[in-house]
Amino acid sequence: MRYEIKGETLPVVICQLEAGEKMITEKGAMSWMSPNMKMETTTGGGLGKAFGRMFAGEAMFQNTYTAEGGPGMIAFSSSFPGNIIPFEIGSGRELVVQKSGFLAAEAGVNLSVFFQKKLGAGFFGGEGFIMQKLSGSGVAFLEFDGHIVEYDLEQGQQLLVDTGYLAAMESSCSIDIQKVPGVKNMLFGGEGLFNTMITGPGHIWLQTMPISNVAGEILRFAPSGN
């Protein structure tokens, strides 16, 4: 599989497949493709994995696209202003991704549910109790909101992140929550009650424009309905 990412604010990844090669994606992600790309909708590994994806914020079913009878082409577009990031999944290179961060991947990539080791990190950390884990082998394409800032954390090095800004991290990292200190800070500081603490070692990706923040700003100007 060869690919090219085009566009800036609203990017698209265009994949060129050899005969028989496959891509997996969530429903509605395909933008255009050559006529010989065959689509098949599956549970992607059984009902257990399907329900797990649902809890992680994705659709229960996956679409598999196969190039039949010769080379094929298929494109996947971003659904929100931001970036499409390619990542080579392999042994020792597993990735944990925010809800709705997965766009598409080669068929050798496996999607599973990632449970936070500490319940508090799930309930209050802003990324939900369940995230997605990408394992197996192949190139995965991730969709992040806004621009991306990357950090390499050393063993034990920590970074405190506001809710929603963590896009992805290598599975060697861990996350927990930290309460905003002081009652006045919590009630009037405008930063919420909790932040997310990420601990290395590993690489992390932060996004500058979480869609949840954008939705909140839009609601401020929406008609009240009176």
Stockholm file with secondary structure:
# STOCKHOLM 1.0

chainA/1-226         MRYEIKGETLPVVICQLEAGEKMITEKGAMSWMSPNMKMETTTGGGLGKAFGRMFAGEAMFQNTYTAEGGPGMIAFSSSFPGNIIPFEIGSGRELVVQKSGFLAAEAGVNLSVFFQKKLGAGFFGGEGFIMQKLSGSGVAFLEFDGHIVEYDLEQGQQLLVDTGYLAAMESSCSIDIQKVPGVKNMLFGGEGLFNTMITGPGHIWLQTMPISNVAGEILRFAPSGN
#=GR chainA/1-226 SS CEEEEECSSSCEEEEEECTTCEEEEETTCEEEECTTEEEEEECSSCHHHHHHHHHTTSCSCEEEEEECSSCEEEEEECSSSEEEEEEEEBTTBCEEECTTCEEEEETTEEEEEEECSSHHHHHHSSSCSEEEEEEESEEEEEEEESCEEEEEECTTCEEEECTTCEEEEETTCEEEEEECSSHHHHHHSSSCSEEEEEESSEEEEEESSCHHHHHHHHHHHSCCCC
#=GC SS_cons         CEEEEECSSSCEEEEEECTTCEEEEETTCEEEECTTEEEEEECSSCHHHHHHHHHTTSCSCEEEEEECSSCEEEEEECSSSEEEEEEEEBTTBCEEECTTCEEEEETTEEEEEEECSSHHHHHHSSSCSEEEEEEESEEEEEEEESCEEEEEECTTCEEEECTTCEEEEETTCEEEEEECSSHHHHHHSSSCSEEEEEESSEEEEEESSCHHHHHHHHHHHSCCCC
//
